[in-house]
Amino acid sequence: MAFILIADDDELIAELASQVLIDAGHACGWVTSAEDCWELLKRRRPDAVLLDQDMPGMSGLSMLRKLRQSAEFYDLPVLMFTAMSGVQDETQAIYAGAQGFIRKPFDPRGLTSRVQRVLAKRKDRPRHQDLQTYLEQNAGFANKAAGPRRVI
C-alpha cells in the first residue's frame, strides 16, 4: 500500500481518482491547489503525487519545478494529471521532471497501472534519500570512511 496525493482543482475528478486508487489498495488524499499541496507535503510525504498541470494560482508545472528544486522533494515521484492534450504540454512536464503523464478523462485501469509502474520503479530504493548523500554516491564517494578519491 502506498500513500498517493492528488492535487487537482476539479474536486469531482480528484475524488474519482482517489476512489480508484483506494479501491486498488492505496491510501489516498487530495487537495485543490498547488499551494495546499505544498503545505501538506511539508507535513506528510506521500509515495507519489498526481499533479494537475493547469490549476489556478500556482500551476502544476510550477509546482513540479518547485519540487525538483527542493532538497527534500527532488526525488518525489510525480505524474502529471491533466486534460491538456498538446504534445508540448507533455514534453514540458517530462522535461521538468515528471515521471509520466495521465490524460483526463482517465481510464481507471490505466490510472492504477501508471501509478503501479511508478511505484514499482522505486520499490528497491529508499523512500527518500537526502540530496547530499545522493550526490556523494553518484559522484563515487559513497564510502566516506575511505575519504575522497584522488584522481591523478
C-alpha positions in Angstrom: 0.0 0.0 0.0 1.3 3.4 -0.9 0.1 6.9 0.0 -0.8 8.9 -3.1 -1.6 12.6 -3.0 -3.7 14.2 -5.7 -3.6 17.9 -6.4 -6.4 18.9 -8.7 -8.7 21.9 -8.7 -11.6 19.8 -10.1 -12.9 18.2 -7.0 -15.0 15.6 -8.8 -12.0 14.3 -10.8 -9.9 14.3 -7.6 -12.5 12.4 -5.7 -13.0 9.8 -8.6 -9.2 9.3 -8.9 -8.9 9.0 -5.2 -11.6 6.3 -5.0 -10.0 4.3 -7.9 -6.7 4.3 -6.1 -8.3 3.4 -2.7 -10.1 0.5 -4.4 -6.6 -0.6 -5.7 -5.4 -0.8 -2.2 -3.7 2.6 -1.7 -4.2 5.3 0.8 -5.1 8.5 -1.0 -5.9 12.1 -0.3 -6.5 15.2 -2.4 -6.2 18.9 -2.3 -7.5 21.5 -4.7 -4.4 23.8 -5.2 -0.6 23.6 -5.6 -0.3 25.8 -2.6 -2.3 23.3 -0.4 -0.2 20.5 -1.9 3.0 22.2 -0.8 1.7 22.7 2.7 0.5 19.1 3.0 3.9 17.8 1.7 5.7 19.6 4.5 3.6 17.6 7.0 3.4 14.2 5.3 5.5 12.9 2.5 3.5 10.7 0.1 4.9 7.9 -2.0 3.7 9.7 -5.2 1.8 12.8 -6.4 -0.8 13.1 -9.2 -0.5 16.8 -10.1 -3.0 18.6 -12.3 -1.0 20.7 -14.8 -3.5 23.5 -15.1 -4.7 24.9 -11.8 -5.5 28.5 -10.7 -2.7 30.2 -8.8 0.4 28.2 -8.9 0.2 25.9 -11.9 1.1 22.2 -11.6 4.1 22.7 -13.8 5.4 25.5 -11.5 4.7 23.2 -8.5 6.7 20.4 -10.2 9.6 22.7 -10.8 9.5 23.8 -7.1 9.6 20.1 -6.0 12.5 19.4 -8.3 14.5 22.4 -6.8 13.8 21.3 -3.3 16.4 19.2 -1.4 13.5 17.5 0.4 11.3 16.6 -2.6 13.7 16.4 -5.5 13.1 12.6 -5.8 9.3 12.5 -5.1 7.6 10.6 -8.0 5.1 12.9 -9.8 2.6 12.0 -12.5 1.1 15.0 -14.3 -2.7 14.6 -14.4 -4.4 16.9 -16.9 -7.0 17.5 -19.6 -4.4 19.3 -21.7 -3.8 17.4 -24.8 -0.8 19.1 -26.5 2.4 17.2 -27.1 4.2 20.4 -26.0 2.5 20.2 -22.6 3.6 16.6 -22.1 7.1 17.5 -23.2 7.3 20.4 -20.7 6.2 18.2 -17.9 8.6 15.4 -18.6 11.5 17.9 -19.1 10.6 19.5 -15.7 10.9 16.1 -14.0 7.5 14.3 -14.2 7.7 10.5 -14.3 4.7 10.3 -16.5 1.5 11.9 -17.9 -2.1 10.9 -17.4 -4.8 12.5 -19.5 -8.2 13.3 -18.2 -10.8 11.8 -18.6 -8.9 8.8 -17.3 -9.4 5.1 -17.6 -9.5 3.6 -14.0 -7.3 0.6 -15.0 -4.9 2.9 -16.9 -4.6 5.2 -13.8 -3.9 2.3 -11.5 -1.4 0.8 -13.9 0.5 4.0 -14.3 0.7 4.6 -10.6 1.8 1.0 -10.0 4.6 1.3 -12.6 6.0 4.5 -11.0 5.8 2.8 -7.5 7.4 -0.4 -8.8 10.4 1.5 -10.2 11.2 2.8 -6.7 10.4 -0.4 -4.7 14.1 -1.3 -4.1 15.1 2.3 -3.3 14.7 4.1 0.0 11.5 6.3 0.2 13.7 9.4 0.3 17.5 9.9 0.2 18.8 13.2 1.3 20.3 15.2 -1.5 23.8 15.3 -0.1 24.0 11.5 0.2 22.6 11.0 -3.3 25.2 13.4 -4.8 28.0 11.8 -2.9 27.0 8.3 -4.1 26.6 9.3 -7.7 29.9 11.1 -7.6 31.7 7.9 -6.4 32.2 9.0 -2.8 29.8 6.6 -1.2 32.4 5.1 1.2 33.1 8.1 3.4 35.5 6.1 5.6 37.9 5.8 2.7 37.7 9.5 2.1 37.6 11.3 -1.2 39.3 9.6 -4.1 42.3 11.2 -5.7 42.3 11.5 -9.4 45.8 11.5 -11.0 
